[in-house]
Amino acid sequence: MRGLALPILVFAALEGLVQSGRMPDYLMPAPSQVFETILDLAHGPLWQHIGISTFRVFSGFAIGAALALFIGTWVGLSRRAEAYLEPSFQALRAVPGLAWVPLLLIWLGIDEASKITLIAIGAFFPVYLNLVAGIRNVDRKLVEVGALYQFSSYRLVRHIFVPAALPYLFTGLRQALSMAWLCVVAAELLAATKGIGYLLTDGRETSRPDLVLVAIILLAVMGKLTDSVLRALETRGLGWRDSYAGKPG
């Protein structure tokens, strides 16, 4: 509950500024007006916008993360694969996500394929980079001990590489999910008639800052909820770690 203290304080301050006339409501609507807009949308297309954006995010995230798991494991375990693939991936990583949009629209059109592909590209690199780093940071002595006991490649991966790389993998997955939400907004701003990003465009074109703020709040809430799911899976999957949790005060 303490995490709600800052948002409540900000909303209360904004409400006071707008209601007192110190801040014009055509630039920054009062939080109460934004809440009324949310209620109005909830009886209309709100859930459809949330549903389609969530579908796009998870579809692109699943595709990008799956490809990153396969290629990242291959590059992490094989120096030959690293020599062939790593330079190209590092170059592509520097390309902004928006730079892919014109090409994807030419290749795939304005339907779901281009949007999901853009999200998959954004989700790929955080998982790939963190997974490769996790594999390469495995203690060499552990690998040598496994070889000494004649572990097969499968047993080396299962008993040594996977436990050591899991923290890096979860970090990459959480970063990838954040990138997926960023990319879905970019995709829906440019070519969509439904979705949270479309609400942003609609609010801008109709000069409705309350609608823009509703979309921003939805993105923040959905991003937090989906990250909380991954964080819970991380806590469950890494329960064997005895890591520092910070001071209580």
Order of alpha helices (4+ residues) and beta strands (2+ residues): alpha-alpha-alpha-alpha-alpha-alpha-alpha-alpha-alpha-alpha-alpha
